[in-house]
Amino acid sequence: MATSPEDAVPAALPSDLEIARQAFLKPIDDIAARLGLPPGVVEPYGHHVGKIPLEAIEQLAERPRARYVVVSAITPTPLGEGKTTTSVGLAQGFHHIGRTATVALRQPSMGPTLGIKGGAAGGGWSQVVPMERINLHLTGDIHAVTAAHNLLAAVVDNHLIQRDGVPMDPARVAWRRVVDINDRALRNVVIGLGGPENGIPRETGFEITAASEVMAILALADSLEDLRRRLGRIVVAWTRDGEPVTADDLKVAGAMAVMLKEAIKPNLMQTLENTPALIHAGPFGNIAHGNSSILADRIGIHGGDFLVTEAGFGADMGAERFFNIKCRASGMTPDAAVLVATVRGLKLHSGRHRVVAGRPLPSGMLRESPEDVAAGADNLRKQIENIRLHGVSPVVAINAFPGDYPSEHAVIREVAEAMGARVAVCTHVRDGGAGAAELAEAVAEAAEEPGDFRFLYAAGTPLEGKIECIAREVYGADGIDPSALARRQLKEFTAQGYGELPVCIAKTHLSLSSDPALRGAPRGWRMPVREVRLSAGAGFVYALCGDIRTMPGLGAQPAAAAMDLDAEGRIHGLF
């Protein structure tokens, strides 16, 4: 006989925006005090948002180091599995067990906010607030990245027409333009039309600002000086002789740094339970590393007992890059990792259901079926392995949804415990931090275990070897199949001195494989590498291993269609 869903009794939650407007927000100086910062250090942007000057890193340096926790997930459904909400809930949950914590997150992009995903600051009673501010503009950091990126693009085209000593090959210009809006019509464009006064006609295109290398640089820089150096190293084009042309060659990196002078300061906000939240940078989770900034972490690591940060997409993507790119750059190492799993996610990985973003879940996924959960559990097993590959203790967080059944949660618990991982059921969306107290206890225990953190590959491993290592060890591929173009690019990048850089695999986030239709933990496949691109300023190369779009499009019913403003200036329809 079927049992009742775990959340059948509680009434439906109000919308995220309605919940956010019920929050009792504390002045930003009070939140700064919880981080250990004295009054007057934070630069206020209104009453409840502030910028933290980089001098705060030195001011906090003598305080004890927090335990460092990264939150990742199983391979997500198109709707996501709740990593951000779990990160916020966990940070709040620590306070319910008598510990202090800070959460560090990426800044949401307005493209998805106005497109199909909606807001990206948590949900229910585990949110960062003010909700409207974090999802719409915040302190203007993304706009500053957009402007700095497009200044470099303008200078590139100016040099092409002025011919002032930088011998760029017009056919080998790699620097496109960016905008923080989903707009498929801008993916491929022709510029310079209308005669010689308007530039040299050439094909190019736009990417969303989150995909900008400047955004990745903002997230990986560890000081203002480092930001300036990294901007100067950006490779925008090549000469006809195959030599790279950098932003420093074009004498524009200094101006770009000027434009990012305020954006480099992490933003301070708070959760619904007044837990400090550091919101800074938002690099793309496919062609970049998909993690918030090193600078925010260097502040938060001395701000309490725990620092919780989130890595984008599944553990095979954001967490792997957290370990091998972000930790390599920052020198900081994690004490524990959280792996978010959901009943609906594992049911999808059974291969028995089909989920389409923007449409209701199929009725079959809503029926009690521990068998479906068990059939998709190989994905959970592999993602636990992926955390352990780096010597980190994983804790599985079962993010409970209304309509889940105890029998389905029991399957997840059994699988995780059989893998030697701690497990906790979380109801933080409905209950706030109290609903993540069990998770906080489990994470605190895991973080006390002796550390054995390790990178997946050595810096001196050849670039192709790094790509193959990730493909085999993390994705479960039998090997890689680089195209002739990719092999030539890898050889050129190595010859130009970029062979020591870590690598990022640009592939679908919907599968462990390079094919989004393959669920679970696919075996017996090889990873195609069609092209390799260089992010010299950010400090990595990325291999294109599938059809990756860096400019999203709007759906038939974009989220923007539901948004409006009333006569009092209140926003409606944001979710």
MOKA-V865669 format. One record per residue. N is the residue number from 0. RES is the residue in three letters. SS is DSSP state (helix for helix, strand for strand, loop for the rest). OMEGA is omega in whole degrees, -180 to 180 (999 if undefined). D_LAST is the distance of its C-alpha to the last C-alpha in Angstrom with 1 decimal. Layout:
BEGIN
N,RES,SS,OMEGA,D_LAST
N,RES,SS,OMEGA,D_LAST
END
This chain:
BEGIN
0,MET,loop,-178,37.0
1,ALA,loop,175,33.2
2,THR,loop,-178,31.6
3,SER,loop,174,28.6
4,PRO,strand,-176,25.1
5,GLU,loop,-174,24.5
6,ASP,loop,-176,21.6
7,ALA,loop,-174,23.0
8,VAL,loop,-176,23.8
9,PRO,loop,178,20.8
10,ALA,loop,180,18.7
11,ALA,loop,179,15.1
12,LEU,loop,168,12.7
13,PRO,loop,177,10.8
14,SER,loop,178,7.0
15,ASP,helix,-179,6.0
16,LEU,helix,178,6.2
17,GLU,helix,178,9.3
18,ILE,helix,-178,10.7
19,ALA,helix,-178,10.5
20,ARG,loop,175,12.4
21,GLN,loop,-173,15.0
22,ALA,loop,170,15.9
23,PHE,loop,-176,19.5
24,LEU,loop,177,19.4
25,LYS,loop,176,22.8
26,PRO,loop,-173,24.4
27,ILE,helix,177,24.0
28,ASP,helix,177,27.8
29,ASP,helix,178,27.5
30,ILE,helix,178,25.0
31,ALA,helix,179,27.4
32,ALA,helix,178,30.2
33,ARG,helix,175,28.6
34,LEU,helix,-177,28.9
35,GLY,loop,-180,32.5
36,LEU,loop,179,32.3
37,PRO,loop,179,34.6
38,PRO,loop,175,33.6
39,GLY,loop,-180,33.3
40,VAL,loop,-178,32.5
41,VAL,loop,178,28.8
42,GLU,strand,-172,28.2
43,PRO,strand,169,25.7
44,TYR,loop,-170,23.0
45,GLY,loop,-175,22.4
46,HIS,loop,-167,22.6
47,HIS,loop,176,20.0
48,VAL,loop,178,20.0
49,GLY,strand,173,23.3
50,LYS,strand,180,25.1
51,ILE,strand,177,27.6
52,PRO,loop,-176,30.9
53,LEU,loop,177,32.4
54,GLU,helix,-180,35.4
55,ALA,helix,179,33.4
56,ILE,helix,178,34.0
57,GLU,helix,-179,37.7
58,GLN,helix,-178,37.2
59,LEU,helix,-169,35.5
60,ALA,loop,-178,37.8
61,GLU,loop,179,40.2
62,ARG,loop,-180,37.7
63,PRO,loop,179,37.5
64,ARG,loop,177,35.5
65,ALA,loop,167,32.4
66,ARG,strand,-171,32.0
67,TYR,strand,-173,29.8
68,VAL,strand,177,27.3
69,VAL,strand,-180,25.3
70,VAL,strand,178,22.5
71,SER,strand,-174,22.5
72,ALA,strand,166,22.1
73,ILE,loop,175,23.8
74,THR,loop,-169,23.3
75,PRO,loop,166,19.7
76,THR,loop,177,18.7
77,PRO,loop,-179,16.7
78,LEU,loop,-178,13.5
79,GLY,loop,-176,14.5
80,GLU,loop,173,16.2
81,GLY,loop,179,14.4
82,LYS,helix,-178,16.5
83,THR,helix,179,14.3
84,THR,helix,179,13.5
85,THR,helix,177,17.2
86,SER,helix,179,18.3
87,VAL,helix,180,16.7
88,GLY,helix,179,18.0
89,LEU,helix,179,21.3
90,ALA,helix,176,21.8
91,GLN,helix,-177,21.1
92,GLY,helix,179,23.4
93,PHE,helix,180,26.3
94,HIS,helix,179,26.6
95,HIS,helix,175,27.0
96,ILE,loop,174,30.0
97,GLY,loop,178,31.6
98,ARG,loop,178,30.6
99,THR,loop,-176,28.7
100,ALA,strand,173,26.1
101,THR,strand,175,23.9
102,VAL,strand,179,21.0
103,ALA,strand,-174,20.9
104,LEU,strand,171,18.0
105,ARG,loop,174,17.5
106,GLN,loop,179,15.7
107,PRO,loop,174,12.6
108,SER,loop,179,13.7
109,MET,helix,178,12.2
110,GLY,helix,177,13.6
111,PRO,helix,-180,11.2
112,THR,helix,-180,8.1
113,LEU,helix,-179,9.6
114,GLY,loop,-175,11.1
115,ILE,loop,-172,10.1
116,LYS,loop,-173,8.6
117,GLY,loop,-177,5.3
118,GLY,loop,-176,5.5
119,ALA,loop,-178,8.8
120,ALA,loop,-176,9.9
121,GLY,strand,-179,10.3
122,GLY,strand,-179,8.8
123,GLY,loop,-178,10.4
124,TRP,loop,175,13.4
125,SER,strand,-177,13.7
126,GLN,strand,166,11.6
127,VAL,strand,-176,13.0
128,VAL,strand,2,12.8
129,PRO,loop,-175,12.7
130,MET,helix,-178,9.0
131,GLU,helix,-177,9.5
132,ARG,helix,-175,12.7
133,ILE,helix,-177,12.1
134,ASN,helix,-177,9.5
135,LEU,loop,172,11.7
136,HIS,loop,-174,15.4
137,LEU,loop,180,16.0
138,THR,loop,175,19.9
139,GLY,loop,-177,20.4
140,ASP,helix,-178,21.5
141,ILE,helix,178,20.0
142,HIS,helix,177,21.7
143,ALA,helix,176,24.9
144,VAL,helix,178,24.9
145,THR,helix,-177,24.4
146,ALA,helix,-180,27.3
147,ALA,helix,178,29.6
148,HIS,helix,-176,29.1
149,ASN,helix,171,29.9
150,LEU,helix,179,32.8
151,LEU,helix,178,34.3
152,ALA,helix,179,33.8
153,ALA,helix,180,35.6
154,VAL,helix,177,38.4
155,VAL,helix,-179,38.9
156,ASP,helix,176,39.4
157,ASN,helix,179,41.6
158,HIS,helix,179,43.8
159,LEU,helix,-178,44.2
160,ILE,helix,-178,45.6
161,GLN,helix,180,47.5
162,ARG,loop,-171,49.1
163,ASP,loop,171,49.8
164,GLY,loop,177,50.9
165,VAL,loop,-170,47.8
166,PRO,loop,178,48.8
167,MET,strand,172,45.5
168,ASP,strand,-179,45.7
169,PRO,strand,-180,43.4
170,ALA,strand,-178,43.0
171,ARG,strand,173,41.7
172,VAL,strand,-176,38.9
173,ALA,loop,-172,35.9
174,TRP,loop,178,33.6
175,ARG,loop,178,31.0
176,ARG,strand,-178,28.5
177,VAL,strand,174,24.8
178,VAL,strand,-175,21.8
179,ASP,loop,178,18.1
180,ILE,loop,173,16.9
181,ASN,loop,-178,17.0
182,ASP,loop,-176,20.3
183,ARG,helix,-178,22.7
184,ALA,helix,-178,25.4
185,LEU,helix,-177,26.0
186,ARG,loop,180,26.7
187,ASN,loop,-178,30.4
188,VAL,strand,172,32.1
189,VAL,strand,-179,35.6
190,ILE,strand,176,36.2
191,GLY,loop,179,39.4
192,LEU,loop,175,40.4
193,GLY,loop,177,42.6
194,GLY,loop,-174,45.6
195,PRO,helix,-178,46.8
196,GLU,helix,-176,45.4
197,ASN,helix,176,41.8
198,GLY,loop,180,42.1
199,ILE,loop,180,43.1
200,PRO,loop,176,41.3
201,ARG,strand,177,39.6
202,GLU,strand,176,36.8
203,THR,strand,179,33.7
204,GLY,loop,180,29.9
205,PHE,strand,170,26.5
206,GLU,strand,174,24.2
207,ILE,strand,-172,20.7
208,THR,helix,178,21.3
209,ALA,helix,180,20.2
210,ALA,helix,-179,23.2
211,SER,loop,173,25.6
212,GLU,helix,177,28.4
213,VAL,helix,177,28.1
214,MET,helix,178,24.7
215,ALA,helix,178,26.5
216,ILE,helix,179,29.3
217,LEU,helix,-178,27.2
218,ALA,helix,-174,26.0
219,LEU,helix,180,29.6
220,ALA,loop,180,31.7
221,ASP,loop,178,33.3
222,SER,loop,176,34.6
223,LEU,helix,179,34.9
224,GLU,helix,179,38.1
225,ASP,helix,176,36.6
226,LEU,helix,-179,33.8
227,ARG,helix,180,36.6
228,ARG,helix,-178,38.6
229,ARG,helix,177,35.8
230,LEU,helix,180,35.0
231,GLY,helix,-177,38.7
232,ARG,helix,180,38.8
233,ILE,loop,176,36.2
234,VAL,strand,-176,38.2
235,VAL,strand,-175,37.4
236,ALA,strand,174,40.3
237,TRP,strand,174,43.7
238,THR,strand,177,47.2
239,ARG,loop,177,49.4
240,ASP,loop,178,51.1
241,GLY,loop,178,48.0
242,GLU,loop,-180,47.5
243,PRO,strand,175,43.9
244,VAL,strand,-174,43.0
245,THR,strand,176,40.8
246,ALA,loop,175,38.9
247,ASP,loop,176,41.8
248,ASP,loop,-179,44.2
249,LEU,loop,177,42.5
250,LYS,loop,-178,42.6
251,VAL,loop,-176,38.9
252,ALA,helix,179,37.5
253,GLY,helix,178,38.5
254,ALA,helix,178,36.6
255,MET,helix,178,33.5
256,ALA,helix,177,33.9
257,VAL,helix,-178,34.3
258,MET,helix,-178,31.0
259,LEU,loop,-175,29.3
260,LYS,loop,179,31.2
261,GLU,loop,-177,28.2
262,ALA,loop,-178,25.6
263,ILE,loop,180,27.7
264,LYS,loop,179,27.0
265,PRO,strand,179,24.3
266,ASN,strand,178,21.5
267,LEU,strand,175,21.5
268,MET,strand,-179,18.6
269,GLN,strand,174,18.2
270,THR,strand,178,16.4
271,LEU,loop,178,15.8
272,GLU,loop,174,19.4
273,ASN,loop,172,20.7
274,THR,loop,178,21.4
275,PRO,strand,179,22.0
276,ALA,strand,177,19.5
277,LEU,strand,-176,20.9
278,ILE,strand,-175,18.5
279,HIS,loop,177,20.7
280,ALA,loop,-178,21.0
281,GLY,loop,-178,19.1
282,PRO,loop,-180,21.7
283,PHE,loop,-178,21.1
284,GLY,loop,180,21.5
285,ASN,loop,-176,24.0
286,ILE,loop,174,26.6
287,ALA,loop,-169,26.1
288,HIS,loop,170,25.9
289,GLY,loop,180,22.1
290,ASN,strand,177,22.5
291,SER,loop,-164,21.9
292,SER,loop,173,25.0
293,ILE,helix,-179,28.4
294,LEU,helix,177,28.8
295,ALA,helix,180,25.8
296,ASP,helix,-179,27.4
297,ARG,helix,172,30.8
298,ILE,helix,-176,29.5
299,GLY,helix,-177,27.6
300,ILE,loop,177,30.6
301,HIS,loop,-174,32.6
302,GLY,loop,-179,29.9
303,GLY,loop,-179,30.5
304,ASP,loop,-177,31.5
305,PHE,strand,168,28.7
306,LEU,strand,-180,26.6
307,VAL,strand,176,23.7
308,THR,strand,-176,22.3
309,GLU,strand,175,20.3
310,ALA,strand,-172,21.7
311,GLY,loop,178,19.7
312,PHE,loop,-176,20.1
313,GLY,loop,-178,22.9
314,ALA,helix,178,25.9
315,ASP,helix,-177,28.0
316,MET,helix,-175,26.0
317,GLY,helix,-179,24.2
318,ALA,helix,178,26.5
319,GLU,helix,180,29.6
320,ARG,helix,173,28.8
321,PHE,helix,-178,28.0
322,PHE,helix,-168,31.5
323,ASN,helix,177,33.5
324,ILE,helix,-175,32.0
325,LYS,helix,-179,30.2
326,CYS,helix,178,32.6
327,ARG,helix,-179,35.5
328,ALA,helix,-174,34.6
329,SER,helix,-173,33.8
330,GLY,loop,178,36.5
331,MET,loop,-179,34.2
332,THR,loop,-176,34.2
333,PRO,loop,178,31.9
334,ASP,loop,180,33.2
335,ALA,strand,177,30.9
336,ALA,strand,176,28.1
337,VAL,strand,178,25.4
338,LEU,strand,-177,24.7
339,VAL,strand,177,21.6
340,ALA,strand,177,22.4
341,THR,loop,175,20.9
342,VAL,helix,-176,22.8
343,ARG,helix,178,20.9
344,GLY,helix,-180,21.4
345,LEU,helix,173,25.1
346,LYS,helix,178,25.5
347,LEU,helix,-179,24.2
348,HIS,helix,173,26.9
349,SER,loop,-176,29.5
350,GLY,loop,-176,29.5
351,ARG,loop,-177,29.5
352,HIS,loop,179,26.1
353,ARG,loop,-179,24.1
354,VAL,loop,178,20.3
355,VAL,loop,180,18.7
356,ALA,loop,179,15.2
357,GLY,loop,179,13.3
358,ARG,loop,178,15.8
359,PRO,loop,175,16.3
360,LEU,loop,178,18.4
361,PRO,loop,-175,22.1
362,SER,helix,-180,23.8
363,GLY,helix,180,26.2
364,MET,helix,-177,23.7
365,LEU,helix,179,22.9
366,ARG,loop,178,26.6
367,GLU,loop,-179,28.3
368,SER,loop,174,29.9
369,PRO,helix,178,30.9
370,GLU,helix,178,33.0
371,ASP,helix,179,30.1
372,VAL,helix,180,28.7
373,ALA,helix,-179,32.2
374,ALA,helix,180,32.5
375,GLY,loop,-170,29.6
376,ALA,helix,178,30.6
377,ASP,helix,178,32.4
378,ASN,helix,177,29.3
379,LEU,helix,180,28.8
380,ARG,helix,-178,32.5
381,LYS,helix,-179,32.4
382,GLN,helix,172,29.4
383,ILE,helix,177,31.3
384,GLU,helix,-177,34.3
385,ASN,helix,174,32.4
386,ILE,helix,-177,31.6
387,ARG,helix,176,35.2
388,LEU,loop,-177,36.6
389,HIS,loop,175,35.8
390,GLY,loop,-177,37.4
391,VAL,loop,-180,34.3
392,SER,loop,-180,33.8
393,PRO,strand,172,30.8
394,VAL,strand,-180,28.9
395,VAL,strand,177,26.9
396,ALA,strand,177,23.8
397,ILE,strand,-179,23.0
398,ASN,strand,-173,19.3
399,ALA,loop,176,19.6
400,PHE,loop,171,17.4
401,PRO,loop,-178,18.2
402,GLY,loop,172,21.0
403,ASP,loop,178,22.6
404,TYR,strand,178,26.4
405,PRO,helix,-180,28.6
406,SER,helix,-180,30.9
407,GLU,helix,175,28.2
408,HIS,helix,-179,27.4
409,ALA,helix,178,31.2
410,VAL,helix,179,31.6
411,ILE,helix,180,29.2
412,ARG,helix,-179,31.0
413,GLU,helix,-179,34.4
414,VAL,helix,-177,33.6
415,ALA,helix,-179,32.3
416,GLU,helix,176,35.3
417,ALA,helix,176,37.7
418,MET,loop,179,36.5
419,GLY,loop,-179,37.2
420,ALA,loop,172,33.6
421,ARG,strand,-177,32.3
422,VAL,strand,174,29.6
423,ALA,strand,173,27.2
424,VAL,strand,-174,24.8
425,CYS,strand,175,21.5
426,THR,loop,-174,19.4
427,HIS,helix,178,17.5
428,VAL,helix,-180,14.1
429,ARG,helix,-169,16.0
430,ASP,helix,-179,18.7
431,GLY,helix,-176,17.7
432,GLY,helix,179,20.6
433,ALA,helix,179,23.1
434,GLY,helix,178,21.6
435,ALA,helix,-178,22.3
436,ALA,helix,178,25.8
437,GLU,helix,177,27.6
438,LEU,helix,-180,26.0
439,ALA,helix,178,26.9
440,GLU,helix,-179,30.5
441,ALA,helix,180,30.7
442,VAL,helix,178,29.5
443,ALA,helix,177,31.9
444,GLU,helix,-179,34.7
445,ALA,helix,-177,33.9
446,ALA,helix,179,33.8
447,GLU,loop,-180,37.3
448,GLU,loop,179,38.8
449,PRO,loop,-177,41.1
450,GLY,loop,177,39.3
451,ASP,loop,-175,40.4
452,PHE,loop,179,37.9
453,ARG,loop,174,39.0
454,PHE,loop,-179,37.9
455,LEU,loop,-178,38.0
456,TYR,loop,178,40.5
457,ALA,loop,180,42.8
458,ALA,loop,-177,42.3
459,GLY,loop,176,45.7
460,THR,loop,178,44.8
461,PRO,loop,-177,44.9
462,LEU,helix,180,41.7
463,GLU,helix,178,42.3
464,GLY,helix,177,43.1
465,LYS,helix,179,39.8
466,ILE,helix,-179,37.9
467,GLU,helix,179,40.1
468,CYS,helix,179,39.7
469,ILE,helix,-178,35.9
470,ALA,helix,-177,36.2
471,ARG,helix,-171,38.7
472,GLU,helix,-174,37.7
473,VAL,loop,-175,33.9
474,TYR,loop,179,33.2
475,GLY,loop,179,36.3
476,ALA,loop,175,37.8
477,ASP,loop,-179,41.6
478,GLY,loop,180,41.6
479,ILE,strand,178,40.5
480,ASP,strand,180,41.9
481,PRO,strand,174,41.6
482,SER,loop,177,42.5
483,ALA,helix,178,45.4
484,LEU,helix,-179,43.1
485,ALA,helix,179,41.2
486,ARG,helix,179,44.6
487,ARG,helix,179,45.8
488,GLN,helix,179,42.8
489,LEU,helix,178,43.0
490,LYS,helix,-180,46.7
491,GLU,helix,-179,46.1
492,PHE,helix,179,43.4
493,THR,helix,180,45.7
494,ALA,helix,-179,48.6
495,GLN,loop,174,46.7
496,GLY,loop,-178,46.0
497,TYR,loop,-175,42.5
498,GLY,loop,-179,43.6
499,GLU,loop,-175,42.6
500,LEU,loop,171,38.9
501,PRO,strand,-177,36.5
502,VAL,strand,178,34.7
503,CYS,strand,-180,31.2
504,ILE,strand,179,30.9
505,ALA,strand,-177,28.5
506,LYS,loop,178,27.8
507,THR,loop,176,25.2
508,HIS,loop,-174,22.9
509,LEU,loop,179,22.9
510,SER,loop,171,26.5
511,LEU,loop,179,29.0
512,SER,loop,176,31.2
513,SER,loop,179,30.9
514,ASP,loop,-176,30.2
515,PRO,loop,-179,26.7
516,ALA,loop,-178,28.3
517,LEU,loop,-176,30.2
518,ARG,loop,176,28.7
519,GLY,loop,178,29.9
520,ALA,loop,-173,32.4
521,PRO,loop,176,34.3
522,ARG,loop,175,38.0
523,GLY,loop,179,40.7
524,TRP,loop,178,38.8
525,ARG,loop,-176,39.3
526,MET,strand,175,36.8
527,PRO,strand,176,37.4
528,VAL,strand,-173,37.2
529,ARG,loop,-177,37.4
530,GLU,strand,175,37.0
531,VAL,strand,-178,36.7
532,ARG,strand,-173,35.3
533,LEU,strand,169,35.9
534,SER,strand,-172,33.7
535,ALA,loop,179,36.6
536,GLY,loop,177,34.9
537,ALA,loop,177,32.2
538,GLY,loop,173,35.0
539,PHE,strand,169,34.4
540,VAL,strand,178,35.0
541,TYR,strand,-177,32.7
542,ALA,strand,178,33.9
543,LEU,strand,-174,32.3
544,CYS,loop,-179,32.6
545,GLY,loop,-180,30.8
546,ASP,loop,-176,28.9
547,ILE,loop,177,26.4
548,ARG,loop,180,24.3
549,THR,loop,172,23.4
550,MET,loop,179,21.7
551,PRO,loop,173,18.8
552,GLY,loop,176,18.7
553,LEU,loop,176,16.2
554,GLY,loop,-180,15.9
555,ALA,loop,178,17.2
556,GLN,loop,-179,13.9
557,PRO,loop,180,11.8
558,ALA,helix,-180,8.2
559,ALA,helix,-178,10.1
560,ALA,helix,-178,11.9
561,ALA,helix,-174,9.4
562,MET,loop,177,9.2
563,ASP,strand,-177,12.1
564,LEU,strand,178,14.1
565,ASP,loop,-174,16.4
566,ALA,loop,179,20.0
567,GLU,loop,179,19.3
568,GLY,loop,178,17.0
569,ARG,loop,-180,13.8
570,ILE,strand,176,10.6
571,HIS,strand,174,8.9
572,GLY,loop,176,6.3
573,LEU,loop,-179,3.8
574,PHE,loop,999,0.0
END
